[in-house]
Amino acid sequence: MKALVWDGNEASVRKHPEPQLRTEDEAIVSVSLAGVCATDLEITRGYMDYRGVLGHEFVGRVETGPADWLGARVVGEINVACGDCEVCAAGNPRHCPTRSVIGIQNHDGVFAERVSIPVSNLHRVPDDVPDEAAVFTEPLAAAFEILEQVSIAPDTPCLVFGDGRLGQLISQVLATTGARVTTVGRHRNKLDMLAARGIATLTQDEFEASPLRAPVVVEATGTAVGFTRAMAATSPRGTLVLKSTVADAPALDLAPLVIHEINVVGSRCGPFPPALGALASGTVDVTDLVSARFPLSRAADALAHARTPGVLKVLIEPPAQ
């Protein structure tokens, strides 16, 4: 099959071995659409020292596997856990110490015609959620993870730093709680999309001219300097949620965390059911978040386009099976 493979120096579309079923609890999924994530871009800059097929956001159909899954339209969680260790037994498979992570760590990704994945990772997509929306399930679940980790009451002031792919979703998810969300970003056109949904926005220049503080701050800029900016904007005894993964990082002065008694929450993957429910109900709207689509044969161009300032979600489309 064809796949976009990162070899440590270059990402290129090439022939790649077909995925194999290693256990009876796995399925082979034919990928319909896949989304480029900031993490994919960071991997090409050295993050996780990964080699293999890139990509972890997808929607597809089960081609081979258990009979009750055949033909199902699915999305999938990215952490492949052992299922046997103490961490898994405690209900934390996303943190299994021997886990592999699709397209990120010891497991081929979804920028390919097909991918193997345990059926325990799969979720059926509601019929009324089109592929173009379903492909957002994984990053939207990551946004919903914040609500699993932080209690946000109605009318709570919240600041979101980042108007990109994930920042857009986080802002919408926080707004579902009735919180007073303000998103700070660099691109007026992206901020206008949130403003049209009733979310307050500020450009970075506007924020720096009149800085705000909030008890809940989410850092989703995907930049090395975002942490410092977000830390300064977190109220004393507030909560700073970190969503960015970057290959390089600046020297950090962590004294403000101690002085202001700030709670720091690392936040990664999240629950799929509320994400699929929000897409089905329209509570979260992703219709205008796709900037471009590329065939799998031009997947390297898709990565390059995703790095372009102002671009939101870029999709990769394998050929129909």
TAJOTA-V365287 format. One record per helix or strand of 2 or more residues. SS is the DSSP state (helix for helix, strand for strand). FROM is the first residue (numbers start at 0). TO is the last residue. If there is no record, write none. Layout:
# TAJOTA-V365287
SS|FROM|TO ; SS|FROM|TO
This chain:
# TAJOTA-V365287
strand|1|5 ; strand|10|14 ; strand|25|34 ; helix|37|42 ; helix|46|48 ; strand|51|52 ; strand|56|63 ; helix|66|68 ; strand|72|75 ; strand|78|79 ; helix|85|88 ; helix|92|94 ; strand|99|100 ; strand|113|117 ; helix|118|120 ; strand|121|123 ; helix|130|133 ; helix|136|148 ; strand|156|160 ; helix|164|174 ; strand|179|184 ; helix|187|194 ; strand|199|202 ; helix|203|208 ; strand|213|218 ; helix|225|231 ; strand|233|241 ; helix|254|258 ; strand|262|265 ; helix|271|280 ; strand|289|294 ; helix|295|305 ; strand|312|316
